[in-house]
Structures are given as structure tokens and as C-alpha cells.
């Protein structure tokens, strides 16, 4: 049995699993919208492609980090970048080449599938 959830219920599920701090409010919004978009695209191809809301799995599979944390975690060299915007672009390019970016909750951070 599947149940459709709205964004409020999505946030409640994180709170109920003591994972409310795993993502910011805007990070949860980005993740929710990206998963809904992905599910819609998959349903157009295969009518039985619903995503199960498993908060623990989502917290293991996805992350929200600012570009500096990502660069540090994945040893991305930012020394050639002239300014912060250049650094953000390099990190974004790196993520695009290696994983799926769900979106940006703010100008310095990304929600992405960990790899």
C-alpha cells in the first residue's frame, strides 16, 4: 500500500525519525521537489515507479553541504579559482560529472546524491 505525501508530511517524517537536522528546511524542499520530479519522469516511462518515503535511506543516499565541505570531502582542487563564484562552479561541475544534483537550497550549497 502506497501513500502520497505532501511537503509538510515529508518534513514531519524527518522530524519523527529524529533526522530533522539532516537537511535545512530549504534543503528538504529541494530534495522533495527533485524526488517528485524524478518520480513523475519515471512514471511516464513505467507506470509503477513510485518512490517509498524512507527517511533513513534518504539521509544515507543524499546530502546537503556547502561547496567548501564538498571540495574538502572529495579533494576538489579550488586553488586555480579566482573567486567564490568560480569555486562554486568548479564544485558544481564536479558533482554534475559524478552524481545527481537535486538542486541548490542557497547560493553556496548543494543537495546531491552521495557517491
Secondary structure, DSSP 8 states (H G I E B T S, - for coil): ------HHHHHHHHHHTT-TTSS-HHHHHHHHHHHHHHHHHHHHH-TT------HHHHHHHEEEEEHHHHHHHTT---TT-SSHHHHHHHHHHHHHHHS-EEE-SSTTEEEEE--
